[in-house]
Amino acid sequence: MLDWTSAMKAVQEGDGSGVFTLVGNEHALAESFIQALRNRLGDDQGPADVQRFAFDEQGCDDAVFALESLTLFQVRPVVVLQRCTAMATGGRARFATDALEAYLARPVPGRALVITVEDKLDERKKLVKLAKQHTVIDCHPPKETQALAILQQLAAADGMDIRPAAMKELWRRTASVSQALQEMRKLWMFTGERPITPADVAEAVAPPLEDDVFAWIDGVVQGRAERAFRALADVQRKGEDPLKLFALIARQIRLMWYTRVLGERGMSHAQIAAEVAAHPYAVRVAAGQAARVRPERMERLLTVLADLEFDVKSGRRDPQHALELAVLACC
């Protein structure tokens, strides 16, 4: 599977024709790729047009017909077959795919077909095997370093100026190229088209759930029951599931334990983050929290959380009750 950056470069170096399957839920990456195809296939009058067809609503026959039809125009449109669930794992084909299979076996030269699939491809399906004979592009959320580079590229394409530190904070709060780009456009209007700063991001973009959890854990580890339950209520008002919140508090307590133990072995925050596959910011916060909790108390909390987790998984305790007991035990 080709990464998005390499795919964009290949479009610029090629003629823009072919079959391209975009896999993943990053719509901003998919739309940017489609725009690149339009520009590559366009002429002096402007980019090529786009004809969109929704597989989950109308099948694939109309898209194939558009690809195989003769046109009087010199610039041929980019045909996009969206949400092709027949190629996804667990996806059931409501419509026949014979026409699409035949096209993938012998595509029309000079035409561009883009197929989007949000879920994982089912490698066993004939349609997927045929699609993999062409170009398959990864449109899942990228890693942070690549995401920051992509966002800077998309920001520049839109004529937006955002400081590197602001971009990094925006990514931390969104963890999605599509959402980050949407928020960046709002920020650009919010700032009156001046360079976007970290303060702008902090003021205008909602913090991630983890930030509320950090505040909640702070109250818990400091033994401040009132603050802990108030923060818990704030989080639950956002509609978060008790089971998910219980998992988050358990993960945070475990991360605090790891930062203490590995820190005592001389590991830096960056090394700990890599060791436990956590974000460096989360490790830094957990280390500060762990410093305020005695080792024996942390070990007791881990035991209590493990027992409550077992009770929930075995159906002996309601997740909401377990969550409240976990907070009380910590306080």
Secondary structure, 3 states (H helix, E strand, C coil): CEEHHHHHHHHHHCCCCEEEEEECCCHHHHHHHHHHHHHHHCECCECCCEEEEEHHHHCCHHHHHHHHCCCCCCCCCEEEEECCHHHECCCCCCCCCHHHHHHHHCCCCCCEEEEEECCCECCCCHHHHHHCCCEEEECCCCCHHHHHHHHHHHHHHCCCCECHHHHHHHHHHHCCHHHHHHHHHHHHHHCCCCCECHHHHHHHCCCCHHHHHHHHHHHHHCCCHHHHHHHHHHHHCCCCCHHHHHHHHHHHHHHHHHHHHHHHCCCCHHHHHHHHCCCHHHHHHHHHHHCCCCHHHHHHHHHHHHHHHHHHHCCCCCHHHHHHHHHHHHC
